[in-house]
Structures are given as structure tokens and as C-alpha cells.
Amino acid sequence: MNYISTRGAGIGERHTFSDILLGGLAKDGGLYLPGDYPQVSADELARWRALPYADLAFEILRKFSDDIPAEELRELTRRTYTAQVYCHVRDEENAAQITPLKTLGVEDGASLSLLELSNGPTLAFKDMAMQLLGNLFEYTLAKHGETLNILGATSGDTGSAAEYAMRGKKGIRVFMLSPHKKMSAFQTAQMYSLQDPNIFNVAIDGVFDDCQDIVKAVSNDHAFKAQQKIGTVNSINWARVVAQVVYYFKGYFAATKRNDERVSFTVPSGNFGNVCAGHIARMMGLPIEKLVVATNENDVLDEFFRTGIYRVRKSSETYHTSSPSMDISKASNFERFVFDLLGRDPKRVLQLFRDVEEKGGFDLQASGDFARVQEFGFVSGRSSHDDRVETIRDVFQRYDTMIDTHTADGVKVAREHLQAGIPMIVLETAQPIKFGETIREALEREPERPAAFSGLEDLPQRFEVLPNDAQRVKDFVAAHTGA
Ligand SMILES: *Cc1c(COP(=O)(O)O)cnc(C)c1O
């Protein structure tokens, strides 16, 4: 398997899975993708139907990472996808399934169900990929005798998923910046209660954007970055995307009886990482009818899939909503799809994403490329706070099931794209406890709290408060790496 950049650098060079695992952007600023998508044969699809999650993950990942010896990869997936790690299931009999499918009912002749992706340690779907990344990083670093210091900024979900994935891992430290006293009590407790010596919570006196600016400033100091072996785990990481391909297969098998049936998926979307994995599953040959992109009020992606116009937002036009993990101004993985949409023409991708930087966007309507979106199965929709509240209430009353705000965006938009006879699977991206305020507004009751999280807010917390000053953060990192 060879990886190429969406902007064309390194054509003719070889990049293996391990080569791109620890890096971010390609050197021309593009994103990595496989030179060709591996195809799944009818025989494989038949054989995979019965596999437990970890072994399905092995079969799929192996097609993308042939530089890792098969036995070692199998060991990594079996260590990652266990009932112990994904233990926060709401239905005990699902304990071994990792991503159980919960059928809600039949609407407009289509069965509507939720694929539970948030039974992991931080109760959000980011654990699905991040837990694998933790084990892959540890494995690769050990192999090369290297260490890595991950520096990140978080307003909640990503930071905690990264910390829970990297805690206790050899050769890895995590320095996670978060805005002091600006996260919910639950999110704060989730992160700050970690006592592992390789995890450093840094509470910055400022807002989330200040944290992000510090990470940028530190990353732009190339000497410091090299000396301290600084890395990141952001959503463009290829291994994160490919780990997410697995549950599209798992969901397909759970919703069908035979491999000639088709299903549709609806994906609550922000940075386009999750639904990009669905696109890849479809390109591999999984019988997916539609990929429905659901956004909240930050509708950059919905606008594109309706009109062919991609127009990134300024921060003043980016709303803080009650599904905050989808509050984005541009979709960092979108370039991967555009590359395929344009027939894998890196020169045009380079030009379009220059236009994004210089003019704030591009328009594919006029060129005729936009018409091909349908061939790739994509449709979209958006939702508002009132829609979320209404959907949470409706799903609770009708199906006795409590869903979180992001999943509610998904269910709302899924209902606009049902087709009789084609199962619709909505990806459940978080558990309701993470977004309690809106649950209380919709249902006038407390969100369900998994047993293991009782008393979380009372645990001792370990964090360091620093001023909004990049130099002070550098000093803190250097003092704790000893380099
Ligand atoms: C990150 C996140 C999303 C958005 O996923 P993308 O891969 O960025 O599109 C949706 N819901 C929740 C709960 C998330 O944490």
C-alpha cells in the first residue's frame, strides 16, 4: 500500500502506513490517501460477516497497512477492541459487540436504527479511532526506539479521547491545553481526574482559541518542535480515518441478512473525518446507498452538498451551538473527498484549496464536477437547536431511547432521506450525559449516567494553570520532558 498526497507531492516516492502514521499534513500541505482503494471481494464480505469486531478491524486495517506484520497487527486490534475498553453499553447483553446496533422502528417503510459508537472510555465516538491510535503509536515508537510528546488544544471531546488513549503508554507524553474554567463540570472532571504521570492537563487562562493559538505558535518554532519531539493527534491523521472504516462494515452486517442488500448511513459531521471513512468503505465495495451528511447551524458542508459551493466561515460566523463538537468553520478532511470527486487530479485540488486560502472558497457547480456528487452517494441536511430539542423529545417518547444532541442532528436529517426498503443507520456519536443541559431542556430530567461515572466530579483533579503565554507553555513542556 502506497500513500499519495491530494496535492501531488511525492508522486513516485513511497510512503507506507508507518511513514505517515506519526506525521500530519504532507509536505505540500495536502492530505494523505491510498494510491488505490483496496477492494473487498464477495468471498471476503461473506467471511467477514461473522467476525468479532477486533478481527474485522484486523482484516480491514491489514489492507491499508501491509508494512505491519500481520500477527502484530492482529495483536494490536485484539488489544484495542475489547469489551473492557468499550464497556459503557446501555444494554448488558451487547457487552461484546463494541458497536451494537439499536433498532428504533420503521418510518416511511425504512428501518431506522442507531449504531452505538460511544461506549468507550470518554463516551464519544472519537474513542473508536483514538484507542487504536494509542496502541499504534506505542508500537511504532518502540520499534524505532523513539519518543513522542503530543501537544494539543481541546474544548472537550478530542482532548479527553486522546488522553484516555495515550494514558500509561510507553514513550508518549500528552500536554493538553484547555481553557481554564470554560468546560462543563463533567468534561473537566473526565480529563483532570486522570492521574497518569504521562498525562499533563494545562489549564490556560483564556478561551479555546487562545489554546489553539499557543499550539500553533509552539509548532511554528521548528527548533523547539524537533528538540522536544512534538507531535499532534488531530482529525486529519490518516490512521484515525481508516480506523473508522471498520464500523461501517460492522453496521452493515448488523442491519442486513445478505450481502446483496443496500443500506444508508447518516453521519453527524464536523471535520468530515467520520463520513470520509464511510466514503472509503463505499469505495472499497461495501453496498452503501446513501451517505447523508448532517450538520448543525454551522452548515459549510450542507451548503456544499446542496449547491456545489464550498465557502469556509470566519470565526465571527461560526456559531456556538448545543452540538458543539460539530461547530466548525471549515472541514479539515474535506480535501480527501474533493480529490476523489475531481477524478484524483492533484493540480486542480491544489488550485481549489489555494482558492480556499486566498478567496475563502470555491464553486464546483459551473465546472460540472458537482453533478458527480450523486455517483458517490452523498446528500445532506442541517438542523437547529429547536430541531435537536424536538428530536430528542420525539425519540424518547416514541422509542424510549435517550439520544445526545449530535445524534439528534443525525436523526433529524436522516428522516429527510429515508427510502422504503433501505435500512437507515444513524451513527450515534456521543452519550447524552456529555450534553446534559439540552437533555434537561428537552426532557425535564437528568441524562442517563453510566454506572462507572458516578461521582466523577468528586474525584481529585490534577492540572496546572498557566497564563495565556506560549513561552510559559514551552517552559512547562521542556521542564517535564527533560530534553
Ligand atoms: C468529533 C465529533 C463529531 C464530528 O465528527 P467529524 O469526524 O469531525 O465529522 C460529531 N459528534 C461528536 C460527538 C464528536 O465528538
PDBQT file of the ligand as one rigid body, heavy atoms in Angstrom, charges set to zero:
ROOT
HETATM    1  C1  LIG A 501     -15.984  14.990  16.593  1.00  0.00    +0.000 C 
HETATM    2  C2  LIG A 501     -17.440  14.793  16.734  1.00  0.00    +0.000 A 
HETATM    3  C3  LIG A 501     -18.323  14.885  15.625  1.00  0.00    +0.000 A 
HETATM    4  C4  LIG A 501     -17.844  15.281  14.233  1.00  0.00    +0.000 C 
HETATM    5  O1  LIG A 501     -17.060  14.300  13.630  1.00  0.00    +0.000 OA
HETATM    6  P1  LIG A 501     -16.148  14.622  12.343  1.00  0.00    +0.000 P 
HETATM    7  O2  LIG A 501     -15.335  13.422  12.133  1.00  0.00    +0.000 OA
HETATM    8  O3  LIG A 501     -15.305  15.828  12.753  1.00  0.00    +0.000 OA
HETATM    9  O4  LIG A 501     -17.053  14.955  11.214  1.00  0.00    +0.000 OA
HETATM   10  C5  LIG A 501     -19.674  14.620  15.838  1.00  0.00    +0.000 A 
HETATM   11  N1  LIG A 501     -20.148  14.302  17.067  1.00  0.00    +0.000 NA
HETATM   12  C6  LIG A 501     -19.344  14.213  18.150  1.00  0.00    +0.000 A 
HETATM   13  C7  LIG A 501     -19.943  13.886  19.472  1.00  0.00    +0.000 C 
HETATM   14  C8  LIG A 501     -17.967  14.442  18.027  1.00  0.00    +0.000 A 
HETATM   15  O5  LIG A 501     -17.175  14.352  19.119  1.00  0.00    +0.000 OA
ENDROOT
TORSDOF 0
